Amino acid sequence: MAIPILYSAKRIEQQFNTGEEPVLVMCSDVNTYVCKNGMYLRLSLKIKSTSYGKTNIFLKRADMMRKLFLMAFAALSTATMAQTFETRFERPVHDIMQDVQRRFGVRFKFDSNVDTVGKRLPYADFRVRPYSIEMTLDNICKYYDWNWWKQSGNLYKIKLYEYPRRHEQEGKMMLDWLSTLYNNKEQWEARRDTLRREVRQRLGLDKFLDSCVMVTDKKGRRERPVQLSTIRKHDGYSTQNICIELTPGQHLFGTIYSPAAAYLKKAKRVPLIVCPDGHWPMRYRKDEQQRLGTLARMGAICVDFDLYGWGESEREVGADAHHTSRAHVYQAACGYILLDYMLAHRKDIDLGRVGVMGGSGGGTHTVLLSLLDDRVTASAPVVHLASHFDGGCPCESGMSVQLSAGGTCEPELAAVMAPRPMLVVSDGGDWTSTVPTLEFPYLQRIYGFYGAQDKVRNVHLPNERHDFKENKRQAVYDFFIDVFGLDRTMLDESKVTIEPDDALKSLYK
């Protein structure tokens, strides 16, 4: 068997005290080599110091050092020779991973649900590619349905396989393949129409809409049950909660941010921006109120809504419901139904200025709503878009929309917006770091089919991470000021009133 080599003084003491398996200990301060527990050679040891900075291990007989050294390596040679065709050259996966670390000078961090205990890897050493750490990890990890992810420095994280997540090179290969399918507007639009049809089918949107509650109003019209709160007036805008019963006992919960009544009276018609939320601490948080309140002050009606199983929705279905495929279709339906309601019941909305904007998981649903409803005229997915990541939550990838039309990815789904205006906000601290060199050039090519490359833009923040902080909000403000003609003079986040959570709730306060 292979003998693990230990350098940690603390770990050495643990091994000697607990009587674990044989260990080859390398103590750099005295250059002593010890084979423990008698399987190869039993020795009497004395640990003089256990300060973990200095550990001195004295041999009972100093003249045995050479003999021990030779025996340890003989044991290693014997273990190597025991690997044959008949044994499938098996080795404990823990041992081969240690060897790989030493060979390539890297470190591994195993996710909590990756267990190496008792696992033996057939043809272990033959899976090593001395010229490539990543090919080596591919060969080892795929046997156990694991995957590796490069972290900072020389650290690699080993995780279970995740179907929505791929390596950046795979994203490039996907976009290269997709680009071979269309070379002009006509070919692209044929593909676009197929995507729209199949995404809708795979999502199950129409089946879900058919199951939704409808009631008859006083005029005999079929309507969805809607509750609106009283209007709360603020500096240059107002807020009003909306609650729509979708399926029996399950509701859409949101808040409408509107420009001040005086502005609406003067403007006649204003833009609408639907704002799906992401996986941040609820839609009641400060930065979301700042963003929607500021856009309302500048002249746009904005409306957000709870994720399925979050906020008030959690009171109806429980938090675990969020991590289901139903969350995917439910949240898509929320955006779709909310857009439908607002356009049908707000006569002050300009049908030519309808936007969608959201970050992270809200970016996923920004792309999805833009694809499902061609009434959307401008789209702004923030810290979301990547060819190698579909969204790690079932509320984003719980239904098999990525298999539509023989296989697709988020940038292609986003490209359905072409040639209508789109802003992609990315940063250097998450999966969107590749946007400037990979996803954005792909989008520019599609927009180029319409002579509209200037209609798609990317604001990349290389020194920022995954959030919706000031610079990302500013990018969104600039975009909608440009494409919807909002009033820049009203851009002042300090004027937004941050309401308490309960003020933004409809049923469960």
C-alpha positions, 0 to 999 in steps of 0.5 A: 500500500502507498504510505501518505507523507505528512508534514504537519506537526499537529497531524504527526502527533495525532497519527502517533497518538491514535495508532492510525495506518502506517505513516511516512513522516518527514521532519525537516528540522532533523531529516528523520524518516519514520514508518509507524505502527509496526507494519513495516518497522516498529520504533519507540519514539519520543516527542520532545516538543509539540509546539507545531512550529518545531517538532523533534522526533528522536529515534531510539537508535540513530543508526537505524535511520538509513535502514528505515529510509530504505525500508520505507521506499521498499514498501512503496516499491512493493505497493507499486508492484502490487498494481497489476492488470488483474487488480485493475491497477486500483489505488485509494482515490485519497492517495492518488489525489495526494499524488496529483497535488504533489506532482502539479503543486496544487491544492484540493478543497473537497466540497462537504458532499464529496466523500473519498472514504473507502473509494478505490480508483481503477487504473488510477495512475493511468488517468494522470496526464503529466502535461495537464492538471485539468485533464488529469482531474477530468479523468479522475472526477468523471469516474465518480460524477464529480467536477473540478473548479479552479479557484484562486491561486493553485487551489481547485475545488472538487464538487459533485457534478452540477448540470447547469454549470460548465467550464468556460472553455465549454461555454466557448465551444457552445457559442462556436457551435451555435454560430455555425447554425446561422449566418444571416438574419433569416437563418437566425430568425428561424432558429429564434422562432424555434427557441421561443416555441420550445422554451415555452413548451419545456417550461410548461407555461401554457399548462400552468396558465390554464390552471390559474384562478379566474373570476368574473368581474361586475362587467362579466369579464374574466379576470384574475383576483387582485388586491391592491393596497392604499397608495403611499406617497413619497418624494417624487414617487409612490408605492402600492402593494399588489397581490394576485391569486395565481393558483388556489391559495398561492399568490403573486406578491409585489410592489408597484413604484410609480412616478408622482401623480403630478408627473403622470398627469403631465407625461400622459404615458410612461415606461413600465419596467418589470423587475424580477428579483434575485437570490439576495435577502428578499425584495424588501432590501435597501438596494432594491427600494433604492433602484426601483424608487429612483427609476420611478422618480425619473419617470418609469413605473416599476414593479417587483415580486417575491420569488416562489417560496420567499417573502410572503410566498414562503408563508403559503408554500414553505421555503423548500418549495423554492428549490423545485422545478415548480419555482421555475415555471411559477416565477416565469408566470409571475413576470408574464402575468404581472406584465399582462395585468399592468398593460391591461389595467394601467392606461398611463403605460407607453406600450412602446417602452416596456422593459425588464431588469433583474440581477443574478437569478432575476437576470435569468428571469429577465432573459426568460420574460424577454424571450416569452413576451415580444411586448418587451422592448428593452432588457437589462440582465445584471450579473447573470449572463454566461454561456457556461452557467444556466443558473444554479437554482431550480427556480432558474433551471428546474425545467429543461429549457436549455435543451430546446432546439437541440441545445442552447444557453443563456446568451442565445436565449438573450439574443432573442431580444435582437434588435431591441435594446439590451444592456448586459452588466458583468463583473470580474468576481463571478461567472460573468467575468467572461462577458467582454471576450466571449458572450458580448461578441456573440451578441454583437454578431446577432445584432449585426444581422440587423445592422444594430450592433449599437443596440446591445451594450456591456458595462463590465466592472472587472474589480467588482463582485456579485451584487447590485451595488452603486455602479451596477445600479448606475449602469441600469439608470444610464441605460433606461435614461437613454432608451426610455428618455427618463429624467436624469435630473431626478436621479438621487437615491438619497430621496428614496424612502426605505420602507420597513418590510411589513409596509411592502407586504400584502397578506402576511405581515 
